[in-house]
Structures are given as C-alpha cells and as structure tokens.
Amino acid sequence: MSYEIPRDVQLLGRDIQENQLKYHNKFVLISKEFTFDSAHHLHCYEGKCKSLHGHTYKLQVIMRGQVDSRGIAIDFGDIKRIAKERVIDRLDHKYLNDVLPAMNTTAENMIVWMYEEIHQALVEEQLYPAIKLEEIRLWETPTSYAAITRAMMEEDV
C-alpha cells in the first residue's frame, strides 16, 4: 500500500472558501468520555456493595446541536471543561457519600445529579445556546451503566 504525502496544506481563501466550511444543516450528536476513581457504599442494600468499595467510573456526555458557519456544534474542549469542573473534579478520588448531596450513591441517583450539573453549566454559560445535553451514561463497571436522556429529564412523572 502506498501513501501520498501532501505537498501543500489547504488554505482558507485559496483552496476552500469560508462559505464552504459548513457542509450541512443536520443535527449531530457530539460525545466526550471521562474516567474517574471514587469510593462509596450503599445503604439498605444486602449485596457486596453495602461495604465500602471503589470503582473506576466512566462518564459519557452526549450533546445535540447543529453546526455553526465553521462546521462546529460545540468545542470538545468546552465539553471537557464543563464536565471536569461540574462533575469529574468534584468526584475523582473522593468518598462519594461525603461529596454528593444526601442520596444513596447508586449509579441511578448519581446520573441524574450529573445531568443537572452539566445542564446547569450550559444554561449559565450561554456559550452554545443551541446545544442541548441529550444523554449521559455512567458506567460503574465495564459492563454495567445507568443512563438518562433529555426526554427522560423533561418527563412529568
């Protein structure tokens, strides 16, 4: 297999015009994943998780939006900053029962708190008013996760 080495880089204004940067008007999903380590235990539970133990959690943040004139819906760096400030840095290497609001620290409870925190950051910052937090997923183990979607958060129960 042979690879051709580019002889020149594409230049804006010469090879591509500013009005060509946006390719479509579709909605897209944008996702970023994070890991963090925390300890916790569960109340009113008779399995192994009633004892103090830890997990390497994986959090996936999925946003929905349309691209701007550059073809960008939201900067991945902004997703990272928001998730780290509002969730990851507050939970990483912490005892969850101490740092989360009063709740049983189940993945099902934590995912709603995480959604609220990230959603609130988007509302407060107003950097991307057209971007919506579509879904987040929290893996407690490589094969077990809890998820919440925007539609689920907006449902009247």
C-alpha positions as CSV (number, residue, x, y, z in Angstrom):
1,M,0.0,0.0,0.0
2,S,1.4,3.4,-0.9
3,Y,0.6,6.7,0.8
4,E,0.8,10.0,-0.9
5,I,2.3,12.8,1.1
6,P,0.6,16.1,0.7
7,R,2.8,18.7,-1.0
8,D,0.7,21.6,0.3
9,V,-1.8,22.3,3.0
10,Q,-5.3,23.6,2.3
11,L,-5.5,27.4,2.8
12,L,-8.7,29.3,3.6
13,G,-9.5,31.7,0.8
14,R,-7.3,29.9,-1.7
15,D,-8.4,26.3,-1.7
16,I,-11.6,26.5,0.3
17,Q,-13.9,29.4,0.9
18,E,-15.5,30.5,4.2
19,N,-19.0,29.7,2.9
20,Q,-17.9,26.1,2.3
21,L,-16.9,25.3,5.8
22,K,-20.4,24.4,6.9
23,Y,-21.3,21.3,4.9
24,H,-24.8,20.6,6.2
25,N,-27.8,21.7,8.3
26,K,-28.4,18.4,10.1
27,F,-28.4,17.9,13.9
28,V,-25.5,15.9,15.1
29,L,-24.5,14.2,18.4
30,I,-21.2,15.2,20.0
31,S,-19.7,13.0,22.7
32,K,-16.8,13.0,25.1
33,E,-15.9,10.3,27.7
34,F,-14.2,10.6,31.0
35,T,-13.0,8.3,33.8
36,F,-12.6,8.9,37.5
37,D,-12.0,6.8,40.6
38,S,-14.2,7.0,43.6
39,A,-15.2,5.0,46.7
40,H,-18.7,4.6,48.2
41,H,-21.1,2.2,49.9
42,L,-24.8,1.7,49.6
43,H,-27.4,1.9,52.3
44,C,-30.4,-0.5,52.7
45,Y,-28.6,-3.0,50.4
46,E,-27.6,-6.5,51.2
47,G,-25.1,-7.3,48.4
48,K,-21.4,-6.7,48.3
49,C,-21.9,-3.0,47.7
50,K,-23.1,-2.4,51.2
51,S,-19.4,-2.4,52.2
52,L,-17.0,0.4,51.4
53,H,-15.5,-0.2,47.9
54,G,-14.4,1.7,44.8
55,H,-14.9,1.9,41.1
56,T,-13.2,3.3,38.1
57,Y,-16.3,5.1,36.7
58,K,-16.6,6.0,33.0
59,L,-18.9,9.0,32.1
60,Q,-20.1,9.7,28.6
61,V,-21.6,13.1,27.9
62,I,-23.6,13.4,24.7
63,M,-24.8,16.7,23.3
64,R,-27.0,17.5,20.3
65,G,-26.9,20.5,18.1
66,Q,-26.4,22.0,14.6
67,V,-23.1,23.2,13.4
68,D,-22.2,26.9,13.1
69,S,-20.7,28.6,10.0
70,R,-17.4,26.8,10.7
71,G,-19.0,23.3,10.8
72,I,-18.6,23.1,14.6
73,A,-21.5,22.4,17.0
74,I,-19.6,22.7,20.3
75,D,-15.9,22.6,21.0
76,F,-14.8,19.3,22.6
77,G,-12.6,21.4,24.9
78,D,-15.7,23.1,26.3
79,I,-17.4,19.8,27.0
80,K,-14.3,18.7,28.8
81,R,-14.0,21.8,30.9
82,I,-17.7,21.8,31.9
83,A,-17.7,18.1,32.8
84,K,-14.4,18.4,34.7
85,E,-15.5,21.5,36.7
86,R,-19.0,20.3,37.4
87,V,-18.6,16.6,37.9
88,I,-15.2,14.9,37.5
89,D,-13.0,17.1,39.7
90,R,-15.6,17.1,42.4
91,L,-15.8,13.2,42.5
92,D,-12.4,12.0,41.4
93,H,-10.6,10.2,44.3
94,K,-13.3,11.1,46.7
95,Y,-15.7,9.3,49.0
96,L,-19.0,9.8,47.2
97,N,-21.1,9.5,50.3
98,D,-19.4,12.7,51.6
99,V,-19.3,14.9,48.5
100,L,-22.6,14.2,46.8
101,P,-25.9,15.6,48.0
102,A,-27.8,13.4,50.5
103,M,-28.6,10.3,48.5
104,N,-27.8,6.7,48.2
105,T,-24.8,6.8,45.9
106,T,-26.2,4.4,43.3
107,A,-25.4,4.9,39.6
108,E,-29.1,5.6,39.1
109,N,-29.1,8.5,41.6
110,M,-25.7,9.9,40.5
111,I,-26.6,10.1,36.8
112,V,-29.5,12.5,37.5
113,W,-27.3,14.7,39.7
114,M,-24.6,14.7,36.9
115,Y,-27.2,15.6,34.3
116,E,-28.4,18.5,36.4
117,E,-24.9,19.8,37.0
118,I,-23.8,19.7,33.3
119,H,-27.2,21.1,32.1
120,Q,-27.0,24.0,34.6
121,A,-23.5,24.9,33.3
122,L,-24.8,25.1,29.7
123,V,-27.7,27.3,30.8
124,E,-25.4,29.6,32.9
125,E,-22.6,30.0,30.4
126,Q,-24.8,30.5,27.3
127,L,-21.8,29.9,25.1
128,Y,-23.8,27.5,22.9
129,P,-27.5,28.4,23.2
130,A,-28.5,25.9,20.5
131,I,-26.7,22.9,22.1
132,K,-28.7,20.6,24.3
133,L,-27.5,18.0,26.7
134,E,-29.0,14.9,25.1
135,E,-27.8,12.0,27.2
136,I,-25.3,11.0,29.8
137,R,-24.2,7.5,30.7
138,L,-22.3,6.4,33.8
139,W,-20.5,3.0,33.8
140,E,-19.9,1.6,37.2
141,T,-18.2,-1.4,35.8
142,P,-17.2,-2.2,32.1
143,T,-20.5,-4.0,31.6
144,S,-22.9,-2.0,33.8
145,Y,-24.2,1.5,33.3
146,A,-27.0,3.9,34.1
147,A,-28.2,6.5,31.6
148,I,-30.5,9.5,31.5
149,T,-31.7,11.3,28.4
150,R,-33.1,14.9,27.9
151,A,-36.5,13.4,27.2
152,M,-36.4,11.4,30.4
153,M,-35.4,14.5,32.4
154,E,-38.2,16.5,30.9
155,E,-40.9,13.9,31.5
156,D,-43.6,14.6,34.1
157,V,-43.7,11.6,36.4
